[in-house]
Amino acid sequence: MRIDIRNARVVDPASGRDETTDLFLADGRIAAVGAAPDGFRPDRSLEAKGLVACPGLVDLSARLREPGFEYRATLESEMRAAVAGGVTSLACPPDTDPPLDEPGLVEMLKRKAGALRQARVYPLGALTLGLKGAKIAEMCELAEAGCVGFFQADAPLTDLNVLLQAMRYAATFGHAVWLRPQDPHLAHGGVAHEGEVATRLGLPPVPEVAETVALHAILELAASTGARVHLARLSTARGVALVAAAKARGVAVTCDVGVHHLHLCDRDAADFDANANLVPPLRDPSDRDALRRGLADGTIDAVCSDHTPIDEDAKQVPFGEAEPGATGLELLLPLVLKWGAELRLPLAATLSAVTSRPAAILGIDGGRLEAGAPADLCLFDPTRPWIVTPEALASQGNNTPFLGLELAGRAATTIVDGRVVYPA
């Protein structure tokens, strides 16, 4: 399939390109930007005047709910949601049922996802067997099956000696270790940020030090072992400062933030809206503001959807009993655009947080628009308004604290491997 895209505002954060021009796609790759290659004859032409063409979004955390949680969502429904949101590549955490700790499970997931021919799926293998925190998983076998990193997800890892051995092993073979920094003892039973709101509502707290204590340990072990570490979902201002200091002294660490935490704080849970029950919890406005600044200055490397579709029954309960998490695949683009606009960032800098920078973390050949790159693109109107409603979402999960909010920007066309996958 050969496609030409005419008159788009081409924004490529990797190169800094931002100009109105044409794109030419052939055989799953970008054949040229600007002038057509000699002899190029398109099978399909797309008029993109008024639209931005950017690399397809790369999402560092999207739970697809298979295997094991198909009653909450299916692989098919969430892959539809991904391309509807302009996401062309995504990493999925290993906290399925059973966890992704065996090569056969990883191969099955990749095979099923590949058969749908929509977004590219990059599994994260379980760091420990069964995510039980007792014995490290067979990283090399899982990597051969297609895992791009090894993650404990939200399962506790209380034995630092296990973590030390995992980092040493990963460093030896060049694997990436992903960790969500939260001390399970300090956070035990908590559902909300330790502060005025949690106290007033009588909700069990998760103190700031649950993150910072864990970060101190992780960063020291990373410095000692030389392991490549990715920190998932920072939530505090002090956490941002600790990462900045670690990077300054040469620790090989990257980090991300969930898109909800760029806009919401613990005050948004003050009406007991269970859709605002997230992991990590929404924190103080000062923490939210530090996360926004940290992403803008590069201390935080990327923003992810932290997509977690949850069935309605698990949210229609009191806040403290609700399953934590929110849907996010289709909100990633407009919420990142909103963050960038509010900080008055150039569009290329805004989009880098969901394209070139997360692609570099995953180590994949994507997140860029240049000749020879994979033909994974998103075309969107940055000014198009839409209201977040369950009917407007392709995801089987409509659990989001942004229900009823008007946002600007939504994917008009998503292309993966040179094929138009959205609209279908």
N, C-alpha and C positions, 0 to 999 in steps of 0.2 A: 504494500500500500504506500502510495506517494501522496503527500498532503502539502499544500501550500497554505500558509496563514498570512493574510494580507492586512497591512495597515494597523498592526497591533502596537501598543506601547510595550516594547520588549524590555523587561527589567530582569537583569541577571546579577544577583548579589555577588556571585563569585568573581566576576570580572569588573563589576561596577557599571556595566552597560545600562543605560536608561534612555531609549530613543524609540521613536516611531519608525518601524521598519517591517520587513517581511521575514518569515521563517519557512524553511523548506525541510520536510521530513521524508526519509526514504529508508526502507528496510529496518525499521525500528530505531533509527538514529537520526540526529539532526544533520542534514546534509549541508546546510548553509544558513547563514544569517545575513540578510541584506539582499545580495544579488543571487539569482537562481543559478545553480550549477549548469554547466553546458549540457544541453539535451534533456533537461528536466521537464517531464510531462506529468502533471499531477493527475491522480485518480480522483481527488476530491479537493475542493477549494473552500476555505473558510474565511469569510469577511469578518475582521475583528476590529473594525474602527470603533473607538470608544472603550475598548477592552484592554486590560493589562494581560500580557503573556509572561508568565514567570515559570521557573522550574516547578514541577509538581511538588507539593508539600511533603516533607519527611517528618513523620510523627514518631517520637521516641517511646510512646507508651499508649497502646490501644488494646484493651482486652476484647478478644473476639469470641470468648465464651465457649469455644470448643477446644478440646473435648470436656464434657462433664456438666456444663451449665446451659444446655440448649434451651431450657425453659425460660432463660433470661434473654437470650439472643442466639442467633445462629450465625455461622460463618458467612452464609450468603447474605443475610440482612446487614451485617456489619461491614462487609466488603462493599455493598451498595452504598452504605453511609459514608465510607471512606472516599469513594470517587465522587459522590455528591458534594463532599466537602473540599474537593481539589487535592486530596491526599493520594499520592501515587506510590509511596513507600511507607511502611510502618513496622515498628518493632512490637512484638507482643510478649508480655511477661509470661513466666512459666507457671503461674499459679492457677493452672487448670486442674481438672480432676480426671485422671491422675496428673500430677505435675509433670512438666517436660524434663524428666530426668533419664529418659531412655531414647536412644537413637531412633527406634521404630516409631515412637510417638511424634518426634520432630519430623521425620520423613512423611508420616501420614498427614500431618498438618500442612506441610509444604505442598504435598501432592494435591490435597483437597483445595487449598487456596489457589494453586496454579491452574487447576481445572476450571475455576471460575473466570479466569482471564481478566481480572480487574486490577486492584492494587498489588504491588509486590509486598510479600510478607517475609519479615526477618525475625525468626524466633530467638528469644533469649532462653538459654537452657537454665535449669535449676542449678544453683551454686552447690547445694547439698542434696543428698539423696532424699527424695520425698519432701524437700524443703524443711526437714526436721532439725537441721542445724547440727547434726552429729557427725556426719561423714561426708567429705567432699565428693561431688559427682564426677563421673568420667568425662572430664572436659574435652579431651582430645577426640573421643568418639562422638560426642555431641557436636563438636565443631565440624567434624567431617560430615555429619548429617545435615548441617546447615545453620547451626547456632552462631550468632555474631557476638555473643557475650554471655556472661553467667551472673544470674541475679537471684537474690533471695526473696524478691517481691516484698510483701508485707509480713512474711513469716519471720519470727524472731530468730536471731543467731546470738545466743548468749555466751557461747564459749569463744573467747578471743583467740585461743590457741588454734581452733578450727579455722577461724578467719585468717590467721597468720599463715597456716599451711596452705590454704586456698590461694592466698596472694602469692606465696612463693611458687606454687605450682603454675599459676597463671602467668607469672612473670617469666618463668623458664620457657614456656611454650608460646608466649606472645598473645595470650588471651586477655580480654578485658573483663574486669570484675565490676559489676554494677551493685550498688548498695543504696538503700534508702536510710539516711542517717536518723535513727531513732532508737534510743535506749529502751528496751522493752520493760525494764523494771520501773523506770521513771515514768513511762507512759501508760503503765498497766491500768486498764479499765477506763482510761480517759477518752472523752469524745469531743471536747471543745478546748480551745486555747485557755490557759490559765490566766484569767483576768476578770474584769468587772462583769462582763456578760455571763461567763460561766458561773460566777458567784451568785449573781442575781437570779439566774434561771435554775440554779441548783444542779448543774451538770458536772460530772466528774471531769477534772481538768487534765490536760496534757501540757506540762510546763515547757517553757523555752529550752531549759537545760536538757530535756530529753533529746533534743536535736544536737545541741552544742557538745554535750558529753560524748555522744556517739561520734560526732565529727572529729573531736580531738583524737580519739582512738583510731579511727579509720585513717586519718591523715598521717598519723605517726607510723602506722603499719605500712601505708603506701610509701612513705619516704624511706622506711627501712628496707622494704623488699624490692622497690623499683617497679612494682606492679602498676599497670595502667588501670586507673579507677575512675568510674563514672558515678557521680552522686545523683540520685534520682529524687526530684521533688524537694528542693530546698524550700523552707517556709519562714525563716527568721532573719532579721537584720544581722544578728550576731553570726549566724551561719554564713551569710554572704561575706562578712568581714574575715572569718576564718578561712574561707576558700580563697579569697583574694591574697591573704598572707601566705597561704600554702603555695599558690601559683607563683608568687613573687620569689619564693625560695627554691623553685624548680621542681616541685612535686608534680608528677604526671597525673593530674586530676582534671576532669571536666564535670560539668553539672548542668542540670536543667531545672525548670520550674513548671508547675502545672498552670495552664492558661487561666483557670479560675482564680488562682491566687494573685494574678496581676490586677484583678479588678475588685475582688471581694475581700472582706475582713470579718472579724468575729461579730461585728454589729449586724451583719447580714443574716446571722443565725438567731437574732434576738427575738424573732416571732416564732421560734420553734419549727421553722421550715426544714423538714427532714432532707430536702434536696440540697441543703447547705451543710449537711453532715458529710465531711470529706476527710480523706487521709492523705497527707497530714491535715490537721484542722486549720480552718481559716483563722488567721492570727490578728494581732493588733494592726490598726491602720499604719503605724510607723513601720511595721514589718512589710506590709504590702508595698509601701512606697520604696523601701529599700530593695525589694525584689524587682520592682519596675526599673529603678536606677541601675541595679546590678546587671540586668539583662541588656540595658542600653549601653553600658560601658564595657561589656564583654566579660565581666567577672562570671556571670551566668552565661553559659554557652548557647543554650537553646531553650525553647518553650515547647511543651508537649500538650496534647489534649487530655492525657490521663483518662482516656475514654473507659468508662466502667458502666455498661448498661445493666440496670437492675430492675427486676420485676416489680410491679406496682405494689404487691402485697408487702414487700420488704421495705417500702418507703411509707406506706400508709399506717404508720405506727408512731408512738412518741419518739422525739428526736434521739434520745439516748439509746433507744432500742433499734433504730433504723440501720439498715445496711449502709455503710459509707460508700460514697462514690457518685459520680455524675457522668452523664453522656457528654461527649465533647468533640467527636470527629467532625461534625458539621458546623461546629462553633469555633473551631481553631482559627480559621482564616479571618472571619469578621472580628473576633476578639483580639487577635494580634494586630489587625489593622487599626482597631480602636485604640489599643495601647500606643502604637506608633504615632497616630495622629495626635493623641493627647500629649505626647512628649515631643511633638514636632520633629520627628525623625524623617530623614529621606526615605522614600518607599523602598529603595534597595536595602538600606540598613534594617528596616522593619522586617522585610521578607527574609533576610539572611537567617533570622532566628528560627525559621521553619523550613529552610531549604538547604543552603550550603553548609551551615554550621552543624545541624544534626546529621547531615550526610557524612561529614568528616568524622563525627563521633562513631557512627556505625561502620565507617570504612568502606562505603559503597560507592559505586560509580554513578553518581547522580547529583542532584541539587545544583545543576549548572545548565546554561543555554549557550552552547558553542558547538561548532562543527565537530562531529564525532561522538558527542555525548548522547546518552540514551534519550530517545524521544519521549520523555515523561514531562508533560506540561499541564499547567492550569491556566485557563483564560477566565478572567473575572471582571466584573464591573465594580470598581471600588466604591461607587456612590449608590449602588442599587439597594434600596431599603427593603427589609423584610422583617416580619415579626416571628419570634420563636414560639411556635405552637407544636403540640404533638403531631398534628397533621403535616407540618412543614418538614418533619424529620424522617429520614429513611431508616434510621436506627430503630431497632425493636425497643430500645430503652429511651423513654422521653423524660427521664429523671434529670432535670437541670434546674439550678436556681435562677436561670435566665428566662424561664417561661414568661411570655407576655412582653418581653423587652424587644424594642425595635433596634435592629442592628443594620449596619451598612456593609455591603460587600458579600458576594456569594458566587461560587463557581458557576460559570455558564457552560464551559466545556472542559472536560478532563481527558487527557490523552496519556495512555500508558503503552510503552513499547511501540509507538507509532500508530496505535489504534484508538479511535474515539470510543471511550467506555462510558462517558457521561456527557450529555444525556444519551441513554441507551437507544 
